[in-house]
């Protein structure tokens, strides 16, 4: 008895072996529309072709599976976590199709949105407020249920009546795209917007929409440790769903203003401290700003440019644990651009007394330079 062989997946979808992902997705969409059993009730082979297209798409849409299939054919897919489409229900496969391409193709577009839309807004806070936490009151506008008609869209004293366009079903059937190439599709009724009914007399305040733009004010807490760009989710402050219930959420994006002294790195704060070269050479005690006021930093003699000192617990708190980071004070040694005659004379006098042995960086660099030139001379010898 001959063993049944599977058809090449590229041939199933009618694409070339180097077809891009978009072409494969488009080909599967066309095949699913063409072979869906509900459209081919008189064709006993339609269901098998529909499942075959779904199986081909599952492989070719997955980069790893497609690579294995290109190298080893069907044998390379053994144990690759494939669905057994031959035993799957057509409804399950169609659910996958709607998840990929969205509803509305075979009637999904008539479904009403039970949950309302989310809204987005933004607030600006200072770094100190981000460190300690704060409270903000946000004023915004949103589409809300009309208070005059309680969201029905009908003038008080009147009622909603069945929509004549869809007969109360909330959906209508229309010709598909490309001159009816995709047959007929079911979509949301444009007259009642899927509700199945329309106002007998439209509300004079919202003109039958059942919603109006209204001003809103909400007070919320900004947690200590929040970072620039993070969002706070305020549940139930979005717009209401089609039935007036299940409101969406309000997402408030936080912007932290730049600070004149601090640069944030996670929980740590970086403060760049300019000092004179005499302070770096002789040592000094310098006051630096902190989020809570000021602190004293001792600069030891011989401090180098870029050297960093740590002030423990003076950074930002962790958003979850509350544990604070540190403040890092980075020394920036400034060299004067202009000197008085006296300063110049003193520095020249100092230069004559310099002991290169106490300058480790210069000493090391000079030694490397001598070795480098010695090596160059050796290479030049015949």
N, C-alpha and C positions, 0 to 999 in steps of 0.2 A: 504493500500500500504506500503510495507516494507521500512524503512529508510536506505539509503545507509550509510555504516560505513567505516571509513578510516582504511587502513591497518596500522599495527604497523610500525613506522618509522625505527626501527632497522631491521625488516624483509624486508622492502623495499630495504635497502642497503646491507642486508645480513651480518650484523655484530652483535656481542654479545652486551649485555647491558653495559658491562664494557670496551668496545673497546676504545683504546686511540684515540686522535684527528687525528693522522697520518693515522690510519686504516680507520677512517670514511672518511677522505679526499680521500684516495686511492679508497675506495669502491664507492664513488660518481663519481670519475673520470671514473672508469670502467663502471658504470651504464650509465653515460651520453654518453660515447663512444658507448655503446651497443645499447641504445634506441634512439639515435639522429634520427629524422625523415628523414634526408637526406640519411641515411644509411638503412632506413627501409620503402622505398616508397610503398612496397606491404603489409605492416603491419599496419592496421588502428589503432591498440592499441599502437603503438610506441610513438606517441606524448603524450598520457596520461601517459604512464610509464615514459617518459622523465621528464614531469612536476612533477610527483609524487616523483621522485628521487631528483629533485631540492628542492622541499618543505621539504623533509626529511632532506636534508643536511642543509638547512637554520636553522632548529631547532637544530639538533645534533651538529652543528659546533659552536653554540652560548652557552657558559656555563650557562647563566641565563635561556634561553629557554629550554635547555636540562634538567636542574635541575627541572624546573616546569613540564616538560613532564614526567620525571621519577616519580614524586610524584603524579601527578593528571591525567596523560594521555592527550588526546587531549583537554579535558575540561580545563586544566590548561593553555592553550595557547590563550584563548579568550581575546582579547584586548591586545595581546602581540606585536602588530605591525607587524603581519604576512602579507606577500604578498599573494594576491589571484592568485596562479599560474594557476588555472583553466581558468582564463580569460586573462592571460598574453600571449603575443606573444612569440613564440618559439625563435625568434631572440633576444628578450630581455633577456630571460633566458640564451641563449647561450653566450650573452655578459657578463653576470655574471660569467659563466663558464670560459671564456677566461681571465677575470680579476683575477680569483682565481689561475688558473693553467698556465697562460701565453699563448701567441699566438703560431701559428705554428702547431696546432693540426689538424685543418680543413682548413688550408690555410693561417692562420695569419702569418706564418713564411716567406711568400713571400713579405711581406710589407717592403718597403725600409725606412730606418731611415732618416727622413727629417731634424732633428736637430742633430747637431754634438755632440761629446762627451765632457763632462766637464773634465778639468784637475785640478790637485792639486799640490801645491808647498808650501814651507815654508820659513819664514824669522825669524831672531832673532833680537830683539831690547833690549835696556836697559830700566830700570824702568823710568828713566828720559824722555826717548823718548816716553814711553807709557803715561806719565803724560802730556807732552806738545804737543804730536802729531809729526809726522815726515814724511819724504818722502823716498821712497825706489825705487831702480831700480832693477828689477829681470830679470835675464837671464835664459832662459830655452829652451828646444827643443820640437817641436810639429810636428805632421803630418799635412802638409799644401798642398794646391793645387800646383801641379807641374807648375813652371813658364814657362817651355819649351813648354808644350802642353796645358797650361791653364786648367789643370785638366781633360782633355778629355781622357787621356791615349793613344791617337793616335799621332803618329809622325806628326808634322806640314806638311801640304800638303796632308795628307791622312784623312780618315774619319772612323767613327765607322760603323760596319755592324751588321746585325741581328744575334743574337746568334743561332747557329744551334742546340744546346743542348735543349733549351727551346722554340725555335721557336719565340723568341722575347717577350715571356710572363714574363720572369723573375722568373718563378716558374716551378718546375718539380714535378711529382708524383712518389712516391716510396712506397715500401712495409713497413708496420708498424713494430713495434718491436715484439719480442717473436715469431718469425716465422710467421709473418703476422697476429697475434692474433688481432691486432687493425686495420686490413684492410689496406687500402692504404691512405697515407697522402700526403699533398702538402707542399713542402718546398722550400726555396730559391735555385735558380739554382746555382750550384757550379762553373759553367764556367764563367758566367757574373756577379755573386753575386747580382742578382736581377735587374740588369739594363736593361736586354733584348737585349743588344748589346755588342760587343767586338771590340777592335781596329783592323782595317784592317792591320795596321803595328804598332806594339807596340812602344811607345815613348822610345827613347834610354836613356833618363835621369831617368825616373821613371819605366821603364820596363812594361809599360801598366797599372800601378796601378793608375795613375792620381794624386798621392800624393807622397810627399817626406818629410823626416824629415829635418826640417830647424831650425836654431837658431833664437830665438826671444828675444826681450828686451821690457819690459813694465815698465813704471814709474807710481807709484800710491801713494796715500796718506794713511798714517796710522792714524786714528783718535785718538785724545786725550781721554784717559780713557779706551782704549782697554785692555782686560784682557788676561792673558796667556791661550792659547788654542783656542781663538776665531779666526774666519776666515773672511777674506775680500773677497767679491765676485766682480770680475772684469768681467763685462758682455762682451760677444763677443770675448774673448781672448782664447777660447777653440778651438777645432778642427771643421772644416766645416762639414756640413751634406753631404749626398750622392749627392745632386744636387749642392753642392758648396755654398749653402746659409745657413742661420740659424745656425751660429756658436754656439758652446757650451760656457760655461763660465770657467773662471779660478778662483779657490778657493785658496787663499793664507792663510795658517795657521800661526798664529803669536805665537812665543815663546818669553816670556819676561825673560831675564836673571835674575838669583837670585842676589839680592843686598846685599852688605856686612853688611849693617846696618838695612835695613827695611824688614819687613814681611807684605805682603799685606793682608788685610781683607776687601774685597769690596772696599769702597771708603776710608777707614781708613788705616793708616800705623802704624805698631807697631815697636817701637825702644826700645830695652832692654839696659838700662843704668847701668853699674856697678859703684857703689860708695863704699867708705870705711865705716866701721861701725862708725867711728868718724864723718864722714860727715852726716850720717843718724842720729846720736844722737845729734850733735851740730847744724846741718843745714849747708847749703852751697849754692853757686850759681855755676851752672855747665853749660858748653856749650854743646849742642847736635847738631848733623847734621840734616839738613832738605833737601828736594829736591831743594830748592832755595838757600842753603848756610848753615847758622848755626843760632841757636837761643839760648837764655839763659833760663834755667829752675831754678827756686828757690826751693831748697829742704828745707822744714821747719824742725826745730828741732823735733826729735822723729819720723821721717819717718820710716815706716815699710817695710820689704822685700815684694816686689810685688806690692807696692802702685803705682798707675798710675796717671800721670799728662797729661793734654790734651792741645795741641797746635792747636787752631782753624784755619781751612782753610789751613793747611799744608799737607793735604792728597792728594788723587787722585781725578781727576775730574770725574763726572758722564758722561758716554758715550753719553747720550742724552741731559741732561740739562746743562752739563758743571759745575755744582755746585760741589765744592771741599769738600772732607771729612776732617778729622782731623788727626793729628799725635799724637799717644798715646805713651808717654814715661813711660816705666815700670822700676821701680827701682829694681836693683839686688844688695843687700847688700853683700859685700864680707868680709869674715872673714879670717884674715891672717893665713896661715898654719905654719909659723915660726915666732917667736918673739925673739928679742934681749933680753939680760938679763935685761937691763934697762926697756924695754917695758913690760916685764913680771912682774917686780917689781911694776911698775906703775899700771898695771891692777889689781894685787893682792891688792894693796893699795886701788884702786878704789872699788874693790869687797867688802872690809870691810866696806865701807861707803854706799853701796847700800841700798836703801829704797824700800822694796818690794811693798810698797803701791803706788809707782809711776810707777809700771810695771803692767798695767791693764791685759795684757794677762797672765802673770805668776801668778798674784794674783787670777784671775778667775780660772785658771787651778788648782792651789793648793787648792782652796776652794772646787772645784768639787772632787778633789782627797780625801780630808778629808771626805766629805760626802759619797763617795763611800766606803772607808774602814769602816766607821761607820756603814753603811748598811750591810757590810759583817759580822761584829762582831755581829750585832743583829740577823742575820740568823743562826749564829753558836750557840747562846744561847739555852739551852734545853727548 
